[in-house]
Amino acid sequence: MSLQKSTIFDEARKLPPIERAELIESLLESYIDKQQKEIDAAWAKEGESRIVAYNAGLLEDMPISKVFEEIERSEE
């Protein structure tokens, strides 16, 4: 490890756990391209809308076993 990387690593280890986690997340996000960020944002929006619909009584819950059964049936 270069001296610069070593110094950054040592300084990062001094951060509180939450700040270290945020730093890790930011570094990982720097590897994700713009298209993937748009896809992730769309899935997050979809997830939120499903939660809102479920809480409003517009969606029914389904046991995970039934979900897997439907997936298996659709793959046949």
C-alpha positions in Angstrom: 0.0 0.0 0.0 1.4 3.4 -0.9 2.1 6.0 1.8 -0.9 8.1 0.6 -3.3 5.2 0.8 -1.9 4.1 4.1 -2.4 7.6 5.5 -6.0 7.8 4.2 -6.7 4.3 5.6 -5.3 5.2 9.0 -7.3 8.5 9.1 -10.5 6.6 8.0 -10.1 4.1 10.8 -10.2 7.0 13.3 -13.7 8.0 12.2 -16.8 7.0 14.2 -18.4 3.8 12.9 -21.3 5.5 11.2 -19.0 7.9 9.3 -16.8 4.9 8.3 -19.9 3.2 6.9 -20.9 6.3 5.0 -17.3 6.6 3.6 -17.4 3.0 2.5 -20.8 3.5 0.9 -19.6 6.6 -0.9 -16.5 4.7 -2.2 -18.6 1.8 -3.4 -21.1 4.1 -5.1 -18.2 5.7 -7.0 -17.9 2.4 -8.9 -21.5 2.3 -9.9 -22.2 3.8 -13.3 -25.0 6.3 -14.0 -27.3 3.8 -15.6 -27.1 1.5 -12.5 -27.9 4.5 -10.3 -31.0 5.2 -12.3 -32.0 1.5 -12.2 -31.5 1.5 -8.4 -33.5 4.7 -8.0 -36.4 3.3 -10.0 -36.4 0.1 -7.9 -36.4 2.2 -4.7 -39.3 4.2 -6.0 -41.2 1.0 -7.0 -40.5 -0.4 -3.5 -41.8 2.7 -1.8 -44.9 2.7 -3.9 -45.6 -0.9 -3.1 -45.3 -0.2 0.6 -47.7 2.7 0.3 -50.2 0.6 -1.6 -49.9 -2.2 0.9 -50.4 0.1 3.9 -53.4 1.6 2.1 -54.9 -1.9 1.7 -54.5 -1.9 -2.1 -52.1 -4.9 -2.1 -52.5 -8.2 -0.3 -49.6 -10.0 1.4 -48.5 -13.4 0.1 -46.6 -16.2 1.9 -43.1 -16.5 0.5 -43.8 -20.2 -0.3 -46.5 -19.1 -2.7 -44.2 -16.6 -4.3 -41.6 -19.3 -4.9 -44.3 -21.7 -6.3 -45.4 -19.0 -8.8 -41.8 -18.4 -9.8 -41.2 -22.1 -10.4 -44.5 -22.4 -12.4 -43.5 -19.5 -14.6 -40.1 -21.0 -15.4 -41.7 -24.3 -16.7 
